[in-house]
Amino acid sequence: MTRGAEVRVTHIGGPTTLIEIGEWRLLTDPTFDAPGQRYAFGWGTSSRKVAGPAVSVEELPPLDAILLSHDHHGDNLDEAGRALLPSAGSVITTVPGARRLGGKVRGLETWETTRLEADGRPAIEVTATPCRHGPPLSRPLAGHVIGFALRWDGQERGVLWISGDTVLYDGVRQVADRLQVDTALIHLGGVRFPVTGPVRYSMTARDAVELIGLVRPQTAIPIHYEGWKHFQEARGAIEEEFATAPEEVRSRIRWLPIGERAALAPEPVSP
């Protein structure tokens, strides 16, 4: 009999999560600076951090990999997070991000796959999924971003998918056609900046309802909705939108208490 690896997720704050898959320890978008600082995002945009991480750097276990959706915004990689990169076994990010960070950082193009391997553990395949961090033609401003789909031996219900910072567009909708998703970590927040008016740079709760209906994960976990001033949809507003969603969407949504290690539903036992 074969049982899939136990999976636990700790939402540390903002886009930062610790994902434990069996003996693997993966961290997404490390942000560990104290609150109060202001960060420039380019082209006149900036934001202030209003909440610190629920888990400190010192409380983290040794990290096998950091999955970095993009390196050029402080709400996805701040100074304390940047200092953490050399301690991880691997860092995986965008191709331009890998060039900027240098060293052994791996850069992936959309739908490209790499593997995390270690003696005595099942390998994890990491596939970059599409993201667009703003409206059409915004890449010169917002830069390259990717999401991540994680696949390992023993999965029967599908991949673990991290959406990355993205708006809802046809590239993200491709995930429904190309992947079977068990667990989805969905970046929300409806990011906007005063200087760019109504333009959004991440998904809203309404977008998430459509996406969950398309992708149909067993579990959809909201992240990236608190901790920064430019996040325009906090949990209360998101919950109001979710409350009006179809039951087949609402039944899939799971909020994780920030800072608490949460076990996901185990994969079924197979012969």
C-alpha angles and dihedrals in degrees: 000000000000125000122193119244117278110254125204128177128197116193102213095180140290108003094337118112135160110222117195116193110179102303094343119107115198127176125200126212100339114225114166106146119125116258123264102060124117121223129199116224098186136262092054096307122128141152142194125235110236103179134039128225119284089221122044126224088249091058095055120105119234106292124230094189144357117216106206115189089195136344103209103075122071093219089065100033118017128175096274089046092050090052088055096058098084091055094060121090091230138005119204122190143129122317093249089046092053089052091051095045096042125184116080096333111138119223121205131196117216111292092008116132135212131176135235109212135180134161113271095012132094110253119250119221112214116199123187113231128201123277135170112191096206143351124326113301091016097118094099087059102033100032131211120322133175138191125214135234115196122203129177139163115287097035112132103160098051144267131322105243129197108195097206123210103317145132119235108270138138093280091060091043087060088073089073090056099042106035139045103219125204100174126017124193102200123200109221134159100118089241116214136161128210092233093057097041119207095355112121128212102190137030126285125218089259089055090050092054090056093044095049089050090053100041096036099201119186087236130018115195119194116221135158096051104109142040100055134076094227092060099102100185114059124190095274094057091044092052091051090056093044090051090066095047122108115275091246087063099039092051091061098052119100124179115209119214104244112252096014123113108237127193117222121221108283121247113254120262112258130193 
